[in-house]
Amino acid sequence: MDLKGKVAIITGSGAGIGEEAALKFAAEGVRVCCNSVTDSAAKVAEKIRAAGGEAIFVKADVSLPKDAEKLIAETVKNFGGIDILVNNAGTVIPGTLENTTLADWEKTLAVNITGVFLVSQAALPYLKKTKGTIINTASVVSLKGVKDRFAYTASKGAVSAMSRAMATDLLQTGIRVNCVCPGTTMTPSLEQRLSRFPDYEKAKADFIARQPMGRLGEAREIADAIIFLAQATFCTGAELSVDGGMTM
């Protein structure tokens, strides 16, 4: 697929994987809607425009129906349609079955599952017109158990399953749906979580040790996989692992 002139929405594009995806799509000539629940993605949209690309920023909480509808409406208003939807917004709250609170459980599922549902459903009429594509950011934890990630694992397992269901249901419309499953990736979110450990370097080494390649992933590497899935026209219902060998 030639991406030039296409329209993409990347949720959670204020930093990390989402930011890299937005920048890479823009470099391919894609008109990009950058989204975040705070103002963080505004700087990403500005960066794209400064480089000569086309981008808007829409502040929205994907877990809220009205915000999801606003995100789609603003994109269509500015760019006339939607070709690519990247459901990347997510939250990671550590915890086990024993110590996860109901509030943490509900927040995790609201953003990581309900957000994908609401934004995808709102975008569907426009994606049908363009025979577009949806890429959902799942996780290595949807394929492999990881300690202290109970709610997060449940939510990302759902994203993987939802992606297959969406791909099956939408096959006859021409819409492709795939998901990318990143391993542990160095992002501002991970950096923040590492900073909460008593021993930062040990915590970082423990995260690295989970991946046979012996290093953390880089956000640009996950963004490359997202770009690939957007262009892989014979690919739907797939889970693309980009995890340093963690699930091999």
TORKOL-4160 file (C-alpha; in steps of 0.2 Angstrom, whole numbers, padded with zeros to 4 digits, m for minus):
248
<pt num="1" X="0000" Y="0000" Z="0000"/>
<pt num="2" X="0006" Y="0017" Z="m0005"/>
<pt num="3" X="0004" Y="0027" Z="0011"/>
<pt num="4" X="0006" Y="0045" Z="0004"/>
<pt num="5" X="m0010" Y="0055" Z="0006"/>
<pt num="6" X="m0018" Y="0043" Z="0018"/>
<pt num="7" X="m0026" Y="0048" Z="0034"/>
<pt num="8" X="m0021" Y="0040" Z="0051"/>
<pt num="9" X="m0026" Y="0041" Z="0069"/>
<pt num="10" X="m0014" Y="0036" Z="0082"/>
<pt num="11" X="m0021" Y="0036" Z="0099"/>
<pt num="12" X="m0009" Y="0038" Z="0114"/>
<pt num="13" X="0004" Y="0046" Z="0103"/>
<pt num="14" X="0011" Y="0059" Z="0115"/>
<pt num="15" X="0026" Y="0048" Z="0118"/>
<pt num="16" X="0035" Y="0032" Z="0116"/>
<pt num="17" X="0028" Y="0020" Z="0103"/>
<pt num="18" X="0013" Y="0031" Z="0098"/>
<pt num="19" X="0025" Y="0046" Z="0095"/>
<pt num="20" X="0037" Y="0036" Z="0084"/>
<pt num="21" X="0022" Y="0029" Z="0074"/>
<pt num="22" X="0015" Y="0046" Z="0071"/>
<pt num="23" X="0032" Y="0053" Z="0065"/>
<pt num="24" X="0035" Y="0038" Z="0054"/>
<pt num="25" X="0018" Y="0039" Z="0046"/>
<pt num="26" X="0020" Y="0057" Z="0043"/>
<pt num="27" X="0037" Y="0054" Z="0035"/>
<pt num="28" X="0028" Y="0042" Z="0023"/>
<pt num="29" X="0017" Y="0057" Z="0018"/>
<pt num="30" X="0002" Y="0052" Z="0029"/>
<pt num="31" X="m0009" Y="0065" Z="0037"/>
<pt num="32" X="m0009" Y="0061" Z="0055"/>
<pt num="33" X="m0021" Y="0064" Z="0070"/>
<pt num="34" X="m0011" Y="0064" Z="0085"/>
<pt num="35" X="m0021" Y="0060" Z="0101"/>
<pt num="36" X="m0017" Y="0059" Z="0120"/>
<pt num="37" X="m0028" Y="0061" Z="0136"/>
<pt num="38" X="m0016" Y="0075" Z="0141"/>
<pt num="39" X="m0008" Y="0089" Z="0130"/>
<pt num="40" X="0007" Y="0078" Z="0127"/>
<pt num="41" X="0003" Y="0074" Z="0108"/>
<pt num="42" X="0001" Y="0092" Z="0104"/>
<pt num="43" X="0020" Y="0093" Z="0103"/>
<pt num="44" X="0021" Y="0078" Z="0091"/>
<pt num="45" X="0008" Y="0086" Z="0079"/>
<pt num="46" X="0019" Y="0102" Z="0080"/>
<pt num="47" X="0035" Y="0092" Z="0076"/>
<pt num="48" X="0026" Y="0085" Z="0061"/>
<pt num="49" X="0020" Y="0101" Z="0054"/>
<pt num="50" X="0038" Y="0109" Z="0057"/>
<pt num="51" X="0045" Y="0095" Z="0046"/>
<pt num="52" X="0032" Y="0100" Z="0032"/>
<pt num="53" X="0019" Y="0086" Z="0036"/>
<pt num="54" X="0001" Y="0088" Z="0040"/>
<pt num="55" X="m0005" Y="0084" Z="0057"/>
<pt num="56" X="m0018" Y="0089" Z="0070"/>
<pt num="57" X="m0019" Y="0086" Z="0089"/>
<pt num="58" X="m0036" Y="0080" Z="0097"/>
<pt num="59" X="m0036" Y="0079" Z="0116"/>
<pt num="60" X="m0047" Y="0064" Z="0121"/>
<pt num="61" X="m0050" Y="0050" Z="0133"/>
<pt num="62" X="m0053" Y="0035" Z="0122"/>
<pt num="63" X="m0062" Y="0026" Z="0136"/>
<pt num="64" X="m0076" Y="0039" Z="0135"/>
<pt num="65" X="m0089" Y="0038" Z="0121"/>
<pt num="66" X="m0091" Y="0056" Z="0118"/>
<pt num="67" X="m0072" Y="0058" Z="0117"/>
<pt num="68" X="m0070" Y="0044" Z="0105"/>
<pt num="69" X="m0083" Y="0051" Z="0094"/>
<pt num="70" X="m0075" Y="0068" Z="0095"/>
<pt num="71" X="m0058" Y="0061" Z="0090"/>
<pt num="72" X="m0066" Y="0053" Z="0074"/>
<pt num="73" X="m0076" Y="0069" Z="0070"/>
<pt num="74" X="m0062" Y="0081" Z="0071"/>
<pt num="75" X="m0051" Y="0069" Z="0060"/>
<pt num="76" X="m0064" Y="0068" Z="0047"/>
<pt num="77" X="m0068" Y="0087" Z="0048"/>
<pt num="78" X="m0049" Y="0091" Z="0045"/>
<pt num="79" X="m0044" Y="0077" Z="0033"/>
<pt num="80" X="m0060" Y="0071" Z="0025"/>
<pt num="81" X="m0059" Y="0053" Z="0030"/>
<pt num="82" X="m0049" Y="0039" Z="0039"/>
<pt num="83" X="m0038" Y="0026" Z="0031"/>
<pt num="84" X="m0028" Y="0019" Z="0046"/>
<pt num="85" X="m0033" Y="0018" Z="0064"/>
<pt num="86" X="m0019" Y="0013" Z="0077"/>
<pt num="87" X="m0027" Y="0009" Z="0094"/>
<pt num="88" X="m0011" Y="0012" Z="0104"/>
<pt num="89" X="m0017" Y="0021" Z="0120"/>
<pt num="90" X="m0014" Y="0011" Z="0135"/>
<pt num="91" X="m0010" Y="0010" Z="0153"/>
<pt num="92" X="0000" Y="m0001" Z="0164"/>
<pt num="93" X="m0004" Y="m0003" Z="0182"/>
<pt num="94" X="0007" Y="m0017" Z="0191"/>
<pt num="95" X="m0002" Y="m0029" Z="0202"/>
<pt num="96" X="m0006" Y="m0047" Z="0205"/>
<pt num="97" X="m0023" Y="m0056" Z="0208"/>
<pt num="98" X="m0020" Y="m0054" Z="0226"/>
<pt num="99" X="m0017" Y="m0035" Z="0227"/>
<pt num="100" X="m0025" Y="m0028" Z="0212"/>
<pt num="101" X="m0039" Y="m0016" Z="0217"/>
<pt num="102" X="m0056" Y="m0015" Z="0209"/>
<pt num="103" X="m0051" Y="0003" Z="0204"/>
<pt num="104" X="m0035" Y="m0002" Z="0196"/>
<pt num="105" X="m0044" Y="m0016" Z="0187"/>
<pt num="106" X="m0058" Y="m0005" Z="0180"/>
<pt num="107" X="m0046" Y="0009" Z="0174"/>
<pt num="108" X="m0035" Y="m0004" Z="0165"/>
<pt num="109" X="m0049" Y="m0012" Z="0156"/>
<pt num="110" X="m0058" Y="0005" Z="0152"/>
<pt num="111" X="m0042" Y="0012" Z="0143"/>
<pt num="112" X="m0035" Y="m0004" Z="0136"/>
<pt num="113" X="m0051" Y="m0013" Z="0130"/>
<pt num="114" X="m0065" Y="m0001" Z="0130"/>
<pt num="115" X="m0055" Y="0012" Z="0122"/>
<pt num="116" X="m0051" Y="0000" Z="0107"/>
<pt num="117" X="m0069" Y="m0004" Z="0106"/>
<pt num="118" X="m0076" Y="0014" Z="0106"/>
<pt num="119" X="m0063" Y="0022" Z="0094"/>
<pt num="120" X="m0064" Y="0007" Z="0082"/>
<pt num="121" X="m0083" Y="0008" Z="0082"/>
<pt num="122" X="m0084" Y="0026" Z="0079"/>
<pt num="123" X="m0071" Y="0025" Z="0065"/>
<pt num="124" X="m0080" Y="0010" Z="0057"/>
<pt num="125" X="m0091" Y="0020" Z="0044"/>
<pt num="126" X="m0076" Y="0029" Z="0038"/>
<pt num="127" X="m0065" Y="0014" Z="0037"/>
<pt num="128" X="m0078" Y="0005" Z="0027"/>
<pt num="129" X="m0078" Y="0019" Z="0014"/>
<pt num="130" X="m0059" Y="0018" Z="0012"/>
<pt num="131" X="m0057" Y="m0001" Z="0015"/>
<pt num="132" X="m0045" Y="0004" Z="0028"/>
<pt num="133" X="m0035" Y="m0005" Z="0041"/>
<pt num="134" X="m0034" Y="m0006" Z="0060"/>
<pt num="135" X="m0019" Y="m0010" Z="0070"/>
<pt num="136" X="m0021" Y="m0013" Z="0089"/>
<pt num="137" X="m0006" Y="m0012" Z="0101"/>
<pt num="138" X="m0007" Y="m0028" Z="0111"/>
<pt num="139" X="0008" Y="m0035" Z="0121"/>
<pt num="140" X="0020" Y="m0049" Z="0123"/>
<pt num="141" X="0009" Y="m0053" Z="0139"/>
<pt num="142" X="m0005" Y="m0058" Z="0128"/>
<pt num="143" X="0006" Y="m0073" Z="0123"/>
<pt num="144" X="0016" Y="m0076" Z="0138"/>
<pt num="145" X="0014" Y="m0074" Z="0157"/>
<pt num="146" X="0023" Y="m0060" Z="0166"/>
<pt num="147" X="0024" Y="m0057" Z="0185"/>
<pt num="148" X="0015" Y="m0043" Z="0193"/>
<pt num="149" X="0004" Y="m0038" Z="0177"/>
<pt num="150" X="m0013" Y="m0046" Z="0181"/>
<pt num="151" X="m0025" Y="m0033" Z="0175"/>
<pt num="152" X="m0013" Y="m0027" Z="0161"/>
<pt num="153" X="m0011" Y="m0045" Z="0155"/>
<pt num="154" X="m0030" Y="m0048" Z="0155"/>
<pt num="155" X="m0033" Y="m0032" Z="0145"/>
<pt num="156" X="m0020" Y="m0036" Z="0132"/>
<pt num="157" X="m0026" Y="m0054" Z="0130"/>
<pt num="158" X="m0043" Y="m0046" Z="0126"/>
<pt num="159" X="m0035" Y="m0034" Z="0113"/>
<pt num="160" X="m0027" Y="m0049" Z="0104"/>
<pt num="161" X="m0044" Y="m0059" Z="0105"/>
<pt num="162" X="m0054" Y="m0043" Z="0100"/>
<pt num="163" X="m0042" Y="m0041" Z="0085"/>
<pt num="164" X="m0046" Y="m0058" Z="0078"/>
<pt num="165" X="m0064" Y="m0056" Z="0081"/>
<pt num="166" X="m0064" Y="m0039" Z="0072"/>
<pt num="167" X="m0054" Y="m0046" Z="0058"/>
<pt num="168" X="m0066" Y="m0060" Z="0055"/>
<pt num="169" X="m0082" Y="m0049" Z="0056"/>
<pt num="170" X="m0075" Y="m0036" Z="0045"/>
<pt num="171" X="m0067" Y="m0047" Z="0032"/>
<pt num="172" X="m0080" Y="m0044" Z="0019"/>
<pt num="173" X="m0080" Y="m0025" Z="0021"/>
<pt num="174" X="m0062" Y="m0025" Z="0015"/>
<pt num="175" X="m0055" Y="m0019" Z="0032"/>
<pt num="176" X="m0040" Y="m0027" Z="0038"/>
<pt num="177" X="m0037" Y="m0029" Z="0057"/>
<pt num="178" X="m0020" Y="m0034" Z="0065"/>
<pt num="179" X="m0011" Y="m0032" Z="0081"/>
<pt num="180" X="0007" Y="m0029" Z="0086"/>
<pt num="181" X="0014" Y="m0038" Z="0102"/>
<pt num="182" X="0029" Y="m0028" Z="0109"/>
<pt num="183" X="0041" Y="m0035" Z="0121"/>
<pt num="184" X="0048" Y="m0024" Z="0135"/>
<pt num="185" X="0052" Y="m0007" Z="0126"/>
<pt num="186" X="0061" Y="0008" Z="0133"/>
<pt num="187" X="0048" Y="0022" Z="0133"/>
<pt num="188" X="0045" Y="0036" Z="0145"/>
<pt num="189" X="0031" Y="0025" Z="0153"/>
<pt num="190" X="0044" Y="0012" Z="0157"/>
<pt num="191" X="0057" Y="0024" Z="0163"/>
<pt num="192" X="0044" Y="0031" Z="0175"/>
<pt num="193" X="0040" Y="0014" Z="0181"/>
<pt num="194" X="0058" Y="0009" Z="0183"/>
<pt num="195" X="0061" Y="0025" Z="0193"/>
<pt num="196" X="0049" Y="0019" Z="0207"/>
<pt num="197" X="0060" Y="0004" Z="0211"/>
<pt num="198" X="0072" Y="0005" Z="0225"/>
<pt num="199" X="0086" Y="0000" Z="0214"/>
<pt num="200" X="0084" Y="0007" Z="0196"/>
<pt num="201" X="0099" Y="m0002" Z="0188"/>
<pt num="202" X="0093" Y="m0019" Z="0195"/>
<pt num="203" X="0076" Y="m0017" Z="0190"/>
<pt num="204" X="0081" Y="m0012" Z="0172"/>
<pt num="205" X="0093" Y="m0027" Z="0172"/>
<pt num="206" X="0078" Y="m0038" Z="0177"/>
<pt num="207" X="0068" Y="m0031" Z="0163"/>
<pt num="208" X="0082" Y="m0034" Z="0150"/>
<pt num="209" X="0084" Y="m0052" Z="0156"/>
<pt num="210" X="0067" Y="m0057" Z="0151"/>
<pt num="211" X="0072" Y="m0055" Z="0133"/>
<pt num="212" X="0084" Y="m0067" Z="0125"/>
<pt num="213" X="0091" Y="m0054" Z="0113"/>
<pt num="214" X="0098" Y="m0046" Z="0129"/>
<pt num="215" X="0091" Y="m0028" Z="0127"/>
<pt num="216" X="0076" Y="m0018" Z="0128"/>
<pt num="217" X="0066" Y="m0014" Z="0112"/>
<pt num="218" X="0066" Y="0003" Z="0105"/>
<pt num="219" X="0050" Y="0013" Z="0101"/>
<pt num="220" X="0055" Y="0015" Z="0083"/>
<pt num="221" X="0056" Y="m0004" Z="0081"/>
<pt num="222" X="0038" Y="m0006" Z="0087"/>
<pt num="223" X="0033" Y="0008" Z="0075"/>
<pt num="224" X="0041" Y="0000" Z="0061"/>
<pt num="225" X="0030" Y="m0016" Z="0064"/>
<pt num="226" X="0015" Y="m0004" Z="0064"/>
<pt num="227" X="0020" Y="0003" Z="0048"/>
<pt num="228" X="0022" Y="m0014" Z="0041"/>
<pt num="229" X="0005" Y="m0020" Z="0046"/>
<pt num="230" X="m0003" Y="m0004" Z="0038"/>
<pt num="231" X="0005" Y="m0009" Z="0022"/>
<pt num="232" X="0003" Y="m0028" Z="0023"/>
<pt num="233" X="m0012" Y="m0030" Z="0011"/>
<pt num="234" X="m0013" Y="m0049" Z="0012"/>
<pt num="235" X="m0012" Y="m0049" Z="0031"/>
<pt num="236" X="m0027" Y="m0049" Z="0043"/>
<pt num="237" X="m0031" Y="m0057" Z="0060"/>
<pt num="238" X="m0012" Y="m0058" Z="0063"/>
<pt num="239" X="m0002" Y="m0055" Z="0079"/>
<pt num="240" X="0015" Y="m0049" Z="0075"/>
<pt num="241" X="0027" Y="m0051" Z="0090"/>
<pt num="242" X="0041" Y="m0039" Z="0091"/>
<pt num="243" X="0049" Y="m0044" Z="0108"/>
<pt num="244" X="0067" Y="m0049" Z="0107"/>
<pt num="245" X="0063" Y="m0067" Z="0106"/>
<pt num="246" X="0053" Y="m0067" Z="0123"/>
<pt num="247" X="0040" Y="m0078" Z="0116"/>
<pt num="248" X="0050" Y="m0090" Z="0105"/>
